[in-house]
Amino acid sequence: MERGLLIFEDQAIEQIGPLVTARPASELMVGGLTLRERLAQVCGQPVRYAIARPCLQAVLPEWGLTDQRRCASQHGCGAGAVDRAPLCIHAAWVADTRIWPQIDALEPGEGLTVPAGAGDAPDLLLAYRADDCREACRIADGKARPAKLTRLEGEPGTRLLRHGWELVAWSGELLGEDLERGADGDRESIWTHQSAQIHESAVLDAAGGPIWIGEDVRIAPFTTIEGPARIGAGARVLGGRIAGSVIGAGCRVRGEVERSVMLNWSNKAHDGFLGHAYVGSWVNLGAGTTNSDLKNTYGEVRMWEAGAYRPTGRRKLGCLIGDHVKTAIGTLLPTGGVIGVGAQLFGGAGLAPRWVPAFAWGLGARAEAIEWASFLRTARTVLERRGQVLSAAAQALLEQTYENTQGERTQWLGERQRGS
């Protein structure tokens, strides 16, 4: 029988940036696994129950998750697994076997925290065991705290994702280790699904790490793939060099991609460089789109987060690109750029701004806000071309995001018009 286990999110998760706007943090790919897949491996059971941000409640079933808030309001989940003394684990934890025993041993009323790592900021709650579902929800919402808290400081295995740039850094660090275990626990340096088609002139170089190629993948002539690399089901690699990267299911990729992650159903079907970057779903990077991942000074990269440019501690860092972003041909993206959900980049001279808010339309002094109806038509068309449908819940979430980001868009557009 499954133990009572669920994942929770707090509002602070939103500072990670555009990649968590339209998905639970647990569905982010870090290394060769999503955070939820990694947790399931560590705890030895599926992870099906979640206390997510309220804005995500309607879309949780689309990610295979049960909404624990609704269960709690109905006096128990009805599944028998998580309504008594549930063990609650932060959805953004990069699960690690080294501290799992401490989490699993928590008694009701006990919790584990990790340092926030920023001045006098309060510690972050990593895991806790509650008396019941209702108490679990109250703690996740910050309305209650476990009676006994133990701080984990300086211990291995306590990675808790709280900045967007960590998606890039930790994915690069963990990808090779994840792929070494292979699809079925073996340790082959190159694993390919029997349905994959790889042209005889393609080069698979596993000297730097394992290569994993999924079902129905097509790899075109004269492509080079350097491990560690993971190519998801149905992806098309159309030429160029893919190195140290994750290419999601259904992606179309060409050119040079280095130490980057592209989530499912995104396109970079032409030449151009993508380096040390993290790209959401349903993104289309136009021909020649290129990002910088190193400053001319070789200095520390600063990245937009929660209304300000913040130090990242990284010298090599490309960009974070939210879902449904489109770039025009020849678009140049700066070091440490952040592009919000649904933004359409075109018409700019030189580098794009280091921060582009959600649903911006164009660049430079003529930039404006995209019309919601126009965005929705395009999004539906893009999904339909891949045999997918934009669900009512996903549409409502995107529309809510459009409304919630109106203020930052107005500010950004004003700065563009003033030439700042």
HELIX and SHEET records of a PDB file:
HELIX    1   1 GLN A   11  ILE A   16  5                                   6    
HELIX    2   2 PRO A   18  VAL A   20  5                                   3    
HELIX    3   3 ALA A   25  GLU A   27  5                                   3    
HELIX    4   4 LEU A   35  CYS A   43  1                                   9    
HELIX    5   5 PRO A   54  TRP A   63  5                                  10    
HELIX    6   6 GLN A   68  SER A   73  1                                   6    
HELIX    7   7 TRP A  100  ASP A  104  1                                   5    
HELIX    8   8 CYS A  133  ALA A  140  1                                   8    
HELIX    9   9 GLY A  164  GLU A  180  1                                  17    
HELIX   10  10 GLY A  364  ARG A  366  5                                   3    
HELIX   11  11 TRP A  372  ARG A  385  1                                  14    
HELIX   12  12 ALA A  392  ASN A  404  1                                  13    
HELIX   13  13 GLN A  406  GLN A  417  1                                  12    
SHEET    1   A 7 THR A  66  ASP A  67  0                                        
SHEET    2   A 7 TYR A  49  ILE A  51  1                                        
SHEET    3   A 7 LEU A   5  PHE A   8  1                                        
SHEET    4   A 7 LEU A  87  HIS A  90  1                                        
SHEET    5   A 7 LEU A 124  ARG A 129 -1                                        
SHEET    6   A 7 GLU A 110  VAL A 114 -1                                        
SHEET    7   A 7 LYS A 148  ARG A 151  1                                        
SHEET    1   B 2 MET A  29  VAL A  30  0                                        
SHEET    2   B 2 LEU A  33  THR A  34 -1                                        
SHEET    1   C 9 ILE A 190  THR A 192  0                                        
SHEET    2   C 9 ILE A 211  ILE A 213  1                                        
SHEET    3   C 9 ALA A 229  ILE A 231  1                                        
SHEET    4   C 9 VAL A 246  ILE A 247  1                                        
SHEET    5   C 9 VAL A 261  MET A 262  1                                        
SHEET    6   C 9 TYR A 278  VAL A 279  1                                        
SHEET    7   C 9 CYS A 319  ILE A 321  1                                        
SHEET    8   C 9 GLY A 337  ILE A 339  1                                        
SHEET    9   C 9 TRP A 355  VAL A 356  1                                        
SHEET    1   D 5 GLN A 197  ILE A 198  0                                        
SHEET    2   D 5 ARG A 218  ILE A 219  1                                        
SHEET    3   D 5 ARG A 236  ALA A 243  1                                        
SHEET    4   D 5 THR A 223  GLU A 226  1                                        
SHEET    5   D 5 VAL A 203  ASP A 205  1                                        
SHEET    1   E 5 GLN A 197  ILE A 198  0                                        
SHEET    2   E 5 ARG A 218  ILE A 219  1                                        
SHEET    3   E 5 ARG A 236  ALA A 243  1                                        
SHEET    4   E 5 ARG A 252  GLU A 258  1                                        
SHEET    5   E 5 ASN A 267  LYS A 268  1                                        
SHEET    1   F 5 GLN A 197  ILE A 198  0                                        
SHEET    2   F 5 ARG A 218  ILE A 219  1                                        
SHEET    3   F 5 ARG A 236  ALA A 243  1                                        
SHEET    4   F 5 ARG A 252  GLU A 258  1                                        
SHEET    5   F 5 PHE A 273  GLY A 275  1                                        
SHEET    1   G 3 ASN A 284  LEU A 285  0                                        
SHEET    2   G 3 LYS A 326  THR A 327  1                                        
SHEET    3   G 3 GLN A 344  LEU A 345  1                                        
SHEET    1   H 2 THR A 290  ASN A 291  0                                        
SHEET    2   H 2 LEU A 332  LEU A 333  1                                        
SHEET    1   I 2 ARG A 302  GLU A 305  0                                        
SHEET    2   I 2 ALA A 308  PRO A 311 -1                                        
SHEET    1   J 2 ALA A 360  TRP A 361  0                                        
SHEET    2   J 2 GLU A 368  ALA A 369 -1                                        
END                                                                             
